[in-house]
Amino acid sequence: MKRTISFMTGKGSLNHNSRKFHAKNTDPNRTHWNVEYCNEDIKDVYHELFDEALKRYNDKQTRKDRKIDDYYEKIRSGKQEKLFHEVILQIGDKDNMGSETMEGQLAAKILDEYMKGFQERNPTLRVFAAHLHLDEATPHLHIDFIPYVAGSKRGLDTRVSLKQALSSLGFKGGSRSETELNQWVQSEKEKLAMVMRENEIEWDQKGTHEPHLSVLDYKKKVREQEVEELTEHKNLLEHDLHDISECVDEIQKEKEQVEKEREAVIKKTEVLEKRFSALNSKAGLVDLHAREYGYYPEEWLPEAGTLESAKSYRKRIFPLLKKVANMIQSLYSKYLELKDRNRKLSDRNMDLENRVERLREEVSVIKKENVALLNVAYDMDRVVTVLGENKVKEAIEVAKHLEQANAKQKIKKRRIDREGR
């Protein structure tokens, strides 16, 4: 038995992968078949990987504007690196490895065995979420990871970098088609193929042919392979369209949630400001009493009688002095307590103001992403309306065919150029 291997990079819809919501292409009755290997909070993993390096980096900075408050936010809002990467692996397709068939169960077993060695094999790709889906047409595996490198000479000494993470694993890159990522993908395909062979399935690699075939038969076989590849790409495109639709819904929900949080934070800030103002006035009263009873005791101590002895005066005045001393001590303790509470409320107020500002930025980013995704969806609908669904699919397939043909032509030309030298 021979089967193809699909190894794709995904958009990384974490809520979809963990089935916090269901798309149209899932069967909720089979969701309990799915396997969740891990599903950690990505922010917690960022703290685990980068907090110590972030502290070392900030300690070296002499300018405040060069310090990084939150490394997760820096990567999320930046353009150099992605927050995380996702790969999706699949054996065969829905026609020969359907989830509800014996072959599909075998595919799930193979993907499960492959997944168990992934983290150990790729220590610089920190996996924080991984799911085997059996509630869609074909079993497939989602692996979400954060690529990082230690011992970096610039920026944080431990930082996010896909290129450097793969380089640490021995994939050095070369020509445009032989990047670190392409080399790693090929290596992982071979690891999966080894597990397949152990289960008596051969890897059906596209682009190979038998030398004894006639030109006509060879062309026919190539066309059949291209049709299979285009069908696979079409299925992936449909999957991507589902993902886009899901992302739009997800972003809309996140936007509404962020707005609610922002309103709650603003209300809490107003309450804290009122409490802050009240504590300030109380602190002023404590200061006033402390000054009143702390200086010039002759102004408030009673005078001794004309014939009163010092011993009698001391006996009469001592309870009053003790009472005043206790009152001052009590007032001063209360003053310190209020002062500490005042400081904590000030800090809390500042934190809330910063959070409001971050939430405003997140709302702005989400709005832009929402508009971009809606425009993509609307444009796709317009194209389908004008040309028809079948023509759009045909156009996509033709475009992909041309891209593949051009890529093969370039590779062939480079090979000829190298041989000519």
For each residue, the residues with C-beta under 8 A, 3 or more apart:
1: 200 201 202
2: 201 202 203 204
3: 91 92 96 97 107 196 201 202 203 204
4: 91 92 93 203 204 205 206 228 232
5: 89 90 91 189 192 193 196 203
6: 88 89 90 91 140 232 236
7: 87 88 89 185 188 189 192
8: 87 88 89 90 236
9: 85 86 87 88
10: 13 86 87 88 142 243
11: 86 240 243 247
12: 84 85 86 144
13: 10 16 17 243 246 247 250
14: 17 18 42 129 144
15: 18 20 21 250
16: 13 19 20 21 23 243 246 250
17: 13 14 129 131 133 142 144
18: 14 15 36 39 129 131
19: 16 22 26 31 34 135
20: 15 16
21: 15 16 246 249 250
22: 19 26 28 31
23: 16 26 242 245 246
24: 242
25: 136 137 238 239 242
26: 19 22 23 31 133 135 136
27: 30 31 135 136
28: 22 31 135
29: 135
30: 27 33 34 99 100 134 135
31: 19 22 26 27 28 34 135
32:
33: 30 99 134 135
34: 19 30 31 131 132 133 134 135
35: 108 112 131 132 134
36: 18 39 130 131
37: 115 127 130 131 132
38: 127 128 129 130
39: 18 36 128 129 131
40: 44 45 128 129
41: 44 45 128
42: 14 45 46 72 83 84 128 129 146
43: 46 47 72
44: 40 41 47 48
45: 40 41 42 48 49 126 128 146
46: 42 43 49 50 71 72 75 146
47: 43 44 50 51 72
48: 44 45 51
49: 45 46 126 146 148 158
50: 46 47 53 54 71 148 156 158 159 160
51: 47 48 54 55 71
52: 55 56 158
53: 50 56 57 156 157 158 159
54: 50 51 57 58 68 71 156
55: 51 52 58 59
56: 52 53 59 60 156 157
57: 53 54 60 61 68 155 156 157
58: 54 55 61 67 68
59: 55 56
60: 56 57
61: 57 58 64 66 67
62: 66
63: 66 67
64: 61 67
65:
66: 61 62 63
67: 58 61 63 64
68: 54 57 58 71 74 156
69: 73
70: 73 74
71: 46 50 51 54 68 74 75 156
72: 42 43 46 47 75 76 83
73: 69 70 76 77 358
74: 68 70 71 77 78
75: 46 71 72 78 81 82 83 160
76: 72 73 83
77: 73 74 361 365
78: 74 75 81
79:
80:
81: 75 78 160 161 162
82: 75 85 162
83: 42 72 75 76 146 160
84: 12 42 128 144 145 146
85: 9 12 82 125 144 145 146 147 162
86: 9 10 11 12 142 143 144 145
87: 7 8 9 10 142 143 185 188
88: 6 7 8 9 10 140 141 142 143
89: 5 6 7 8 111 114 140 141 143 188 192
90: 5 6 8 93 97 107 138 139 140 141
91: 3 4 5 6 97 107 110 111 139 192 196 201
92: 3 4 95 96 97 103 107 138
93: 4 90 96 97 138 231 232 235
94: 97 98 99 137 138 235
95: 92 98
96: 3 92 93 103
97: 3 90 91 92 93 94 101 103 104 106 107 138 139
98: 94 95 101 103 104 137 138
99: 30 33 94 104 108 134 135 136 137 138 139
100: 30 104
101: 97 98 104 105
102: 105 106
103: 92 96 97 98 106 107
104: 97 98 99 100 101 107 108 134 138 139
105: 101 102 108 109 139
106: 97 102 103 109 110 199 201
107: 3 90 91 92 97 103 104 110 111 138 139
108: 35 99 104 105 111 112 132 134 139
109: 105 106 112 113 199
110: 91 106 107 113 114 192 195 196 199 201
111: 89 91 107 108 114 115 132 139 140 141 192
112: 35 108 109 115 116 132
113: 109 110 116 117 195 198
114: 89 110 111 117 118 141 191 192 195
115: 37 111 112 118 130 132 141 143
116: 112 113
117: 113 114 120 121 191
118: 114 115 121 122 127 130 143
119: 122 123 125 127
120: 117 123
121: 117 118 191
122: 118 119 125 145 169
123: 119 120 169
124: 147 148 149 150 165 166 168 169
125: 85 119 122 145 146 147 165
126: 45 49 145 146 147 148
127: 37 38 118 119 130 143 144 145
128: 38 39 40 41 42 45 84 144 145 146
129: 14 17 18 38 39 40 42 142 143 144
130: 36 37 38 115 118 127 141 142 143 144
131: 17 18 34 35 36 37 39 141 142
132: 34 35 37 108 111 112 115 139 140 141 142
133: 17 26 34 136 139 140 141 142
134: 30 33 34 35 99 104 108 139
135: 19 26 27 28 29 30 31 33 34 99
136: 25 26 27 99 133 140
137: 25 94 98 99
138: 90 92 93 94 97 98 99 104 107
139: 90 91 97 99 104 105 107 108 111 132 133 134
140: 6 88 89 90 111 132 133 136
141: 88 89 90 111 114 115 130 131 132 133
142: 10 17 86 87 88 129 130 131 132 133
143: 86 87 88 89 115 118 127 129 130
144: 12 14 17 84 85 86 127 128 129 130
145: 84 85 86 122 125 126 127 128
146: 42 45 46 49 83 84 85 125 126 128 160
147: 85 124 125 126 160 161 162 164 165 166
148: 49 50 124 126 158 159 160 161 165
149: 124 152 158 159 161 164 165 167 168
150: 124 157 158
151: 157 158
152: 149 155 156 157 158 159 161 164
153:
154:
155: 57 152 159
156: 50 53 54 56 57 68 71 152 159
157: 53 56 57 150 151 152
158: 49 50 52 53 148 149 150 151 152
159: 50 53 148 149 152 155 156
160: 50 75 81 83 146 147 148
161: 81 147 148 149 152 164 165
162: 81 82 85 147 165 166 180 181
163: 166 167 173 180
164: 147 149 152 161 167 168
165: 124 125 147 148 149 161 162 168 169
166: 124 147 162 163 169 171 180 181 183 184
167: 149 163 164 170 171 172 173 180
168: 124 149 164 165
169: 122 123 124 165 166 184
170: 167
171: 166 167 180 181 183 184 187
172: 167 180 183
173: 163 167 178 179 180 183
174: 178 179
175: 178 414
176: 179
177: 182 407 411
178: 173 174 175 182 183
179: 173 174 176 182 183
180: 162 163 166 167 171 172 173 183 184
181: 162 166 171 184 185
182: 177 178 179 185 186
183: 166 171 172 173 178 179 180 186 187
184: 166 169 171 180 181 187 188
185: 7 87 181 182 188 189
186: 182 183 189 190
187: 171 183 184 190 191
188: 7 87 89 184 185 191 192
189: 5 7 185 186 192 193 203
190: 186 187 193 194
191: 114 117 121 187 188 194 195
192: 5 7 89 91 110 111 114 188 189 195 196 203
193: 5 189 190 196 197 203
194: 190 191 197 198
195: 110 113 114 191 192 198 199
196: 3 5 91 110 192 193 199 201 202 203
197: 193 194 200 201 202 203
198: 113 194 195
199: 106 109 110 195 196
200: 1 197
201: 1 2 3 91 106 110 196 197
202: 1 2 3 196 197
203: 2 3 4 5 189 192 193 196 197
204: 2 3 4
205: 4 208
206: 4 225 228 229
207: 225
208: 205
209: 213 218 221 222
210: 213
211:
212:
213: 209 210 217 218 221
214: 217 218
215: 218 219
216: 219 220
217: 213 214 220 221
218: 209 213 214 215 221 222
219: 215 216 222 223
220: 216 217 223 224
221: 209 213 217 218 224 225
222: 209 218 219 225 226
223: 219 220 226 227
224: 220 221 227 228
225: 206 207 221 222 228 229
226: 222 223 229 230 401 404
227: 223 224 230 231
228: 4 206 224 225 231 232
229: 206 225 226 232 233 404
230: 226 227 233 234 397 400 401
231: 93 227 228 234 235
232: 4 6 93 228 229 235 236
233: 229 230 236 237 396 397 400
234: 230 231 237 238 393 396 397
235: 93 94 231 232 238 239
236: 6 8 232 233 239 240
237: 233 234 240 241 396
238: 25 234 235 241 242
239: 25 235 236 242 243
240: 11 236 237 243 244
241: 237 238 244 245 380
242: 23 24 25 238 239 245 246
243: 10 11 13 16 239 240 246 247
244: 240 241 247 248 373 376 377
245: 23 241 242 248 249 377
246: 13 16 21 23 242 243 249 250
247: 11 13 243 244 250 251 373
248: 244 245 251 252 370 373 374 377
249: 21 245 246 252 253
250: 13 15 16 21 246 247 253 254
251: 247 248 254 255 366 369 370 373
252: 248 249 255 256 370
253: 249 250 256 257
254: 250 251 257 258 366
255: 251 252 258 259 363 366 367 370
256: 252 253 259 260
257: 253 254 260 261
258: 254 255 261 262 359 362 363 366
259: 255 256 262 263 363
260: 256 257 263 264
261: 257 258 264 265 359
262: 258 259 265 266 356 359 360 363
263: 259 260 266 267
264: 260 261 267 268
265: 261 262 268 269 352 355 356 359
266: 262 263 269 270 356
267: 263 264 270 271
268: 264 265 271 272 352
269: 265 266 272 273 349 352 353 356
270: 266 267 273 274
271: 267 268 274 275
272: 268 269 275 276 345 348 349 352
273: 269 270 276 277 349
274: 270 271 277 278
275: 271 272 278 279 345
276: 272 273 279 280 342 345 346 349
277: 273 274 280 281
278: 274 275 281 282
279: 275 276 282 283 338 341 342 345
280: 276 277 283 284 342
281: 277 278 284 285
282: 278 279 285 286 338
283: 279 280 286 287 335 338 339 342
284: 280 281 287 288
285: 281 282 288 289
286: 282 283 289 290 331 332 334 335 338
287: 283 284 290 291 335
288: 284 285 291 292
289: 285 286 292 293 331
290: 286 287 293 294 328 331 332 335
291: 287 288 294 295
292: 288 289
293: 289 290 300 324 327 328
294: 290 291 328
295: 291
296: 299 300
297: 300 301
298: 301
299: 296
300: 293 296 297
301: 297 298 317 320 321
302: 317 320
303:
304: 308 310 313
305: 308 313
306:
307:
308: 304 305 312 313 316
309: 312 313
310: 304 313 314
311: 314 315
312: 308 309 315 316
313: 304 305 308 309 310 316 317
314: 310 311 317 318
315: 311 312 318
316: 308 312 313 319 320
317: 301 302 313 314 320 321
318: 314 315 321 322
319: 316 322 323
320: 301 302 316 317 323 324
321: 301 317 318 324 325
322: 318 319 325 326
323: 319 320 326 327
324: 293 320 321 327 328
325: 321 322 328 329
326: 322 323 329 330
327: 293 323 324 330 331
328: 290 293 294 324 325 331 332
329: 325 326 332 333
330: 326 327 333 334
331: 286 289 290 327 328 334 335
332: 286 290 328 329 335 336
333: 329 330 336 337
334: 286 330 331 337 338
335: 283 286 287 290 331 332 338 339
336: 332 333 339 340
337: 333 334 340 341
338: 279 282 283 286 334 335 341 342
339: 283 335 336 342 343
340: 336 337 343 344
341: 279 337 338 344 345
342: 276 279 280 283 338 339 345 346
343: 339 340 346 347
344: 340 341 347 348
345: 272 275 276 279 341 342 348 349
346: 276 342 343 349 350
347: 343 344 350 351
348: 272 344 345 351 352
349: 269 272 273 276 345 346 352 353
350: 346 347 353 354
351: 347 348 354 355
352: 265 268 269 272 348 349 355 356
353: 269 349 350 356 357
354: 350 351 357 358
355: 265 351 352 358 359
356: 262 265 266 269 352 353 359 360
357: 353 354 360 361
358: 73 354 355 361 362
359: 258 261 262 265 355 356 362 363
360: 262 356 357 363 364
361: 77 357 358 364 365
362: 258 358 359 365 366
363: 255 258 259 262 359 360 366 367
364: 360 361 367 368
365: 77 361 362 368 369
366: 251 254 255 258 362 363 369 370
367: 255 363 364 370 371
368: 364 365 371 372
369: 251 365 366 372 373
370: 248 251 252 255 366 367 373 374
371: 367 368 374 375
372: 368 369 375 376
373: 244 247 248 251 369 370 376 377
374: 248 370 371 377 378
375: 371 372 378 379
376: 244 372 373 379 380
377: 244 245 248 373 374 380 381
378: 374 375 381 382
379: 375 376 382 383
380: 241 376 377 383 384
381: 377 378 384 385
382: 378 379 385 386
383: 379 380 386 387 392
384: 380 381 387 388 389 392
385: 381 382
386: 382 383
387: 383 384 391 392 395
388: 384 391 392
389: 384 392 393
390: 393 394
391: 387 388 394 395
392: 383 384 387 388 389 395 396
393: 234 389 390 396 397
394: 390 391 397 398
395: 387 391 392 398 399
396: 233 234 237 392 393 399 400
397: 230 233 234 393 394 400 401
398: 394 395 401 402
399: 395 396 402 403
400: 230 233 396 397 403 404
401: 226 230 397 398 404 405
402: 398 399 405 406
403: 399 400 406 407
404: 226 229 400 401 407 408
405: 401 402 408 409
406: 402 403 409 410
407: 177 403 404 410 411
408: 404 405 411 412
409: 405 406 412 413
410: 406 407 413 414
411: 177 407 408 414 415
412: 408 409 415 416
413: 409 410 416 417
414: 175 410 411 417 418
415: 411 412 418 419
416: 412 413 419 420
417: 413 414 420 421
418: 414 415 421
419: 415 416
420: 416 417
421: 417 418
